[in-house]
């Protein structure tokens, strides 16, 4: 019944910010390490849809 009404289940999806995309691209190009990439503020619980 809930699925028929469109009720969402599970954890909300994480929002991907421009800041995260920039850090990811810098990591992929070898400009920064993965640890420095992860040290950003984009892993907060508040950043969800």
C-alpha positions in Angstrom: 0.0 0.0 0.0 2.8 2.5 0.9 4.6 1.8 -2.4 1.4 2.5 -4.3 1.1 5.9 -2.6 4.8 6.7 -3.4 6.1 6.6 0.1 10.0 6.8 0.1 11.9 4.0 1.9 15.5 3.9 3.0 18.2 6.4 3.5 18.0 9.7 1.6 20.5 10.0 -1.2 23.6 12.2 -0.6 23.8 15.5 -2.4 26.9 15.9 -4.6 28.1 19.5 -4.4 30.3 21.4 -6.7 33.0 21.6 -4.0 33.0 17.8 -3.8 33.2 17.5 -7.6 36.2 19.9 -7.7 38.0 18.0 -4.9 37.3 14.7 -6.7 38.7 15.9 -10.0 41.8 17.3 -8.2 42.3 13.8 -6.6 41.8 12.0 -9.8 44.4 14.2 -11.5 46.9 13.4 -8.7 46.9 17.0 -7.5 45.9 16.0 -3.9 45.8 12.7 -2.0 42.7 10.8 -1.1 43.1 11.7 2.5 43.1 15.4 1.7 40.1 14.9 -0.6 38.2 13.2 2.2 39.1 15.8 4.8 36.6 18.2 3.2 33.2 19.2 4.7 31.0 17.2 2.2 30.7 14.1 4.5 28.1 15.7 6.8 24.7 14.2 7.4 23.1 17.5 6.6 24.1 17.3 3.0 21.2 15.0 1.9 18.3 15.5 -0.5 
